[in-house]
Amino acid sequence: MKAVTLAVLLVTSSVMATPVAESYNTDLEIHEFLEQIETPKNFEVKLAKPTLSRGDMDVKDLTVLFDQIVNLGKKVWALVESNKPVVNVSYLYANALPQGVRSSEDLDSFSPLQATTYRLRGENLYGMTVYDLTYSLVHRYGGSYQGRGKYLENVAVVPTALDVLWGYTVDYKVEKVSTVNTGTRENPVGSILLETNFKVSTVIKSSESHSVYDFRGDSARVMAVQR
């Protein structure tokens, strides 16, 4: 099968600068604003490939089951820890592949890396910015095995910028990854529901919020399931 390039440069032209969500955090008295913004033209992510070794595989796994979707990547990982974005993103991503393959390099025809970028900002009652986080949802879609199926690779959340007001602590993580076939047995579509947890705290209070994102093997779009 065709090998996959590990370093990808992405340029995107979509812009949406108006707020798409606004909420009020009653625990910490913070107004939150979420907006989709333009992905930087120099956005770049270098990604290694997780490989399932033969020692990790059962005999039954030697047969590729097109409609059984598995994740050979990560299932839980940190994005921001105590106000510091995690820098080692090389292995911090999930995928949705047919059961029985050793890695995404067994597949062909993945799209270029896609990215949708958001800015999450919180203001206190005095109008001061408490935290300002920029992150990108990335993935590669459309991979097929022997000309069949639509699968996902490099599904991740990449924090690119973070400012936090003194006295506040931000933690951000992927806390759950679920894979499912949203197509049919004959024409499988590997999909992922990725759930994140965003936590902001002071010495006396803390608050958490959850977001769920839907990645599909046949689409460049990422849908927010809930917030």
C-alpha positions as CSV (number, residue, x, y, z in Angstrom):
1,M,0.0,0.0,0.0
2,K,1.0,3.6,-0.4
3,A,3.1,5.1,2.4
4,V,1.7,8.2,4.2
5,T,3.6,11.4,4.5
6,L,4.2,12.2,8.2
7,A,4.7,16.0,7.9
8,V,1.8,18.0,6.5
9,L,1.5,21.7,5.8
10,L,-2.1,22.9,5.8
11,V,-3.5,26.1,4.3
12,T,-7.2,26.9,4.8
13,S,-9.3,29.6,3.4
14,S,-12.5,29.3,5.6
15,V,-13.1,32.2,8.0
16,M,-15.9,32.6,10.6
17,A,-15.1,35.4,13.0
18,T,-18.4,35.9,14.6
19,P,-19.1,34.1,17.9
20,V,-20.9,30.8,17.5
21,A,-21.4,30.2,21.2
22,E,-21.7,32.2,24.4
23,S,-22.3,30.9,27.9
24,Y,-22.1,32.0,31.5
25,N,-20.0,30.0,34.0
26,T,-22.0,30.5,37.2
27,D,-19.4,28.8,39.5
28,L,-16.6,31.2,38.6
29,E,-18.8,34.0,37.3
30,I,-17.1,34.0,33.8
31,H,-18.6,34.8,30.5
32,E,-17.4,32.3,27.8
33,F,-17.1,33.1,24.1
34,L,-16.4,30.5,21.5
35,E,-15.7,31.5,17.9
36,Q,-14.4,29.8,14.8
37,I,-11.4,31.6,13.3
38,E,-9.1,31.3,10.4
39,T,-6.5,28.6,10.6
40,P,-3.0,30.1,10.4
41,K,-1.5,29.6,6.9
42,N,1.7,28.3,8.5
43,F,-0.2,25.7,10.5
44,E,1.9,22.5,10.6
45,V,1.7,19.2,12.5
46,K,4.2,16.4,12.3
47,L,2.6,13.1,13.1
48,A,4.1,9.6,13.6
49,K,2.3,6.5,12.8
50,P,1.1,4.1,15.6
51,T,1.6,0.5,14.5
52,L,0.0,-2.6,16.0
53,S,2.7,-5.3,16.3
54,R,2.0,-8.9,15.4
55,G,2.5,-9.8,19.0
56,D,-0.4,-7.6,19.9
57,M,-2.7,-9.2,17.4
58,D,-5.0,-12.2,17.8
59,V,-5.2,-14.8,15.0
60,K,-8.6,-13.5,14.1
61,D,-7.2,-10.0,13.6
62,L,-5.1,-11.2,10.7
63,T,-8.3,-11.0,8.6
64,V,-9.4,-7.4,7.8
65,L,-13.0,-6.8,8.8
66,F,-14.1,-3.7,6.8
67,D,-17.2,-2.9,8.9
68,Q,-15.5,-3.3,12.3
69,I,-13.9,0.0,13.2
70,V,-11.0,0.2,15.6
71,N,-8.8,2.9,17.0
72,L,-5.1,2.1,16.9
73,G,-4.1,5.5,18.3
74,K,-4.8,7.2,21.6
75,K,-8.0,7.0,23.6
76,V,-7.3,9.5,26.4
77,W,-4.6,12.2,26.4
78,A,-3.8,15.6,27.9
79,L,-3.9,18.8,25.8
80,V,-3.1,21.5,28.4
81,E,-1.8,20.8,31.9
82,S,-1.6,23.6,34.5
83,N,-1.7,26.4,31.8
84,K,0.9,24.7,29.6
85,P,0.0,23.2,26.2
86,V,1.3,19.7,25.8
87,V,4.1,19.9,23.3
88,N,4.6,16.3,22.2
89,V,1.7,16.0,19.8
90,S,3.4,13.4,17.5
91,Y,1.5,10.5,19.0
92,L,-1.5,12.3,20.5
93,Y,-4.3,11.4,18.1
94,A,-6.9,8.8,17.3
95,N,-8.0,7.0,14.1
96,A,-10.9,4.9,12.8
97,L,-9.5,2.0,10.7
98,P,-10.8,-1.4,9.7
99,Q,-10.1,-4.2,12.2
100,G,-7.1,-6.3,11.2
101,V,-4.8,-3.6,9.6
102,R,-1.5,-2.9,11.3
103,S,-1.5,0.9,10.8
104,S,-2.9,3.6,8.5
105,E,-0.1,2.9,6.1
106,D,-2.0,-0.2,5.0
107,L,-4.6,2.2,3.5
108,D,-4.6,4.6,0.5
109,S,-6.1,7.9,-0.5
110,F,-6.3,9.8,2.7
111,S,-7.1,13.5,2.3
112,P,-4.6,16.2,3.2
113,L,-4.8,17.2,6.9
114,Q,-8.0,19.2,7.6
115,A,-8.2,21.8,10.3
116,T,-11.0,23.7,11.9
117,T,-9.7,26.3,14.4
118,Y,-11.5,27.8,17.4
119,R,-10.9,30.5,20.0
120,L,-12.3,29.9,23.5
121,R,-12.2,33.0,25.7
122,G,-13.4,33.7,29.2
123,E,-14.1,37.1,30.8
124,N,-14.8,37.9,34.5
125,L,-17.3,40.4,35.8
126,Y,-14.8,43.2,35.4
127,G,-14.3,42.5,31.7
128,M,-10.8,41.1,32.1
129,T,-9.8,38.1,30.0
130,V,-9.3,35.1,32.3
131,Y,-8.2,32.7,29.7
132,D,-7.8,32.8,25.9
133,L,-7.3,29.4,24.2
134,T,-6.8,28.7,20.5
135,Y,-7.1,25.1,19.3
136,S,-7.5,23.3,16.1
137,L,-9.6,20.1,15.4
138,V,-7.6,18.1,12.8
139,H,-8.2,14.9,10.8
140,R,-7.5,13.2,7.6
141,Y,-10.5,11.4,6.0
142,G,-11.3,9.2,3.0
143,G,-8.7,6.5,3.4
144,S,-9.6,3.2,1.8
145,Y,-8.4,-0.4,2.1
146,Q,-8.1,-2.2,-1.2
147,G,-10.5,0.4,-2.7
148,R,-13.2,-0.1,-0.1
149,G,-14.5,2.0,2.8
150,K,-13.9,5.5,4.1
151,Y,-11.7,5.7,7.2
152,L,-10.1,8.3,9.5
153,E,-6.5,9.1,10.5
154,N,-4.8,11.8,12.6
155,V,-8.0,12.8,14.6
156,A,-6.8,15.2,17.2
157,V,-7.2,18.5,19.1
158,V,-4.1,20.7,18.8
159,P,-3.8,23.7,21.2
160,T,-1.8,26.4,19.5
161,A,-2.0,29.4,21.9
162,L,-3.0,30.0,25.5
163,D,-3.0,33.0,27.8
164,V,-4.2,32.6,31.4
165,L,-4.8,35.4,34.0
166,W,-2.7,35.0,37.2
167,G,-4.7,33.1,39.9
168,Y,-6.5,30.9,37.4
169,T,-5.5,27.4,36.2
170,V,-6.6,25.8,33.0
171,D,-6.5,22.1,32.2
172,Y,-7.8,20.6,28.9
173,K,-7.9,17.0,27.8
174,V,-9.4,14.4,25.5
175,E,-11.2,12.1,27.9
176,K,-13.0,9.7,25.6
177,V,-12.8,8.4,22.0
178,S,-15.5,6.2,20.5
179,T,-15.4,4.6,17.1
180,V,-18.4,3.5,15.0
181,N,-19.3,2.5,11.5
182,T,-21.8,5.1,10.3
183,G,-22.0,3.5,6.8
184,T,-23.0,0.0,5.9
185,R,-21.3,-3.4,5.9
186,E,-20.8,-3.1,2.1
187,N,-19.7,0.6,2.3
188,P,-18.3,1.2,5.7
189,V,-17.6,4.8,7.0
190,G,-15.3,4.9,10.0
191,S,-16.4,7.7,12.4
192,I,-15.2,9.0,15.7
193,L,-16.9,10.8,18.6
194,L,-14.2,12.7,20.5
195,E,-15.1,14.1,23.9
196,T,-13.0,16.9,25.6
197,N,-13.0,18.2,29.1
198,F,-12.1,21.8,29.8
199,K,-11.4,22.8,33.4
200,V,-10.7,26.2,34.9
201,S,-10.0,26.7,38.6
202,T,-8.9,29.0,41.3
203,V,-7.6,28.1,44.8
204,I,-11.2,28.0,46.0
205,K,-13.4,27.1,43.0
206,S,-13.3,25.1,39.8
207,S,-15.6,24.4,36.9
208,E,-15.6,21.9,34.1
209,S,-17.3,21.8,30.7
210,H,-17.5,19.0,28.1
211,S,-17.6,19.1,24.3
212,V,-18.2,16.3,21.8
213,Y,-17.0,16.4,18.2
214,D,-18.1,14.1,15.4
215,F,-15.5,13.2,12.8
216,R,-16.6,11.2,9.7
217,G,-14.5,9.2,7.3
218,D,-16.3,10.7,4.3
219,S,-16.2,14.3,5.3
220,A,-13.9,17.3,5.7
221,R,-16.3,18.8,8.3
222,V,-16.3,18.3,12.0
223,M,-19.6,18.7,13.8
224,A,-20.0,19.8,17.4
225,V,-22.5,17.3,18.9
226,Q,-23.0,19.3,22.1
227,R,-21.4,21.9,24.3
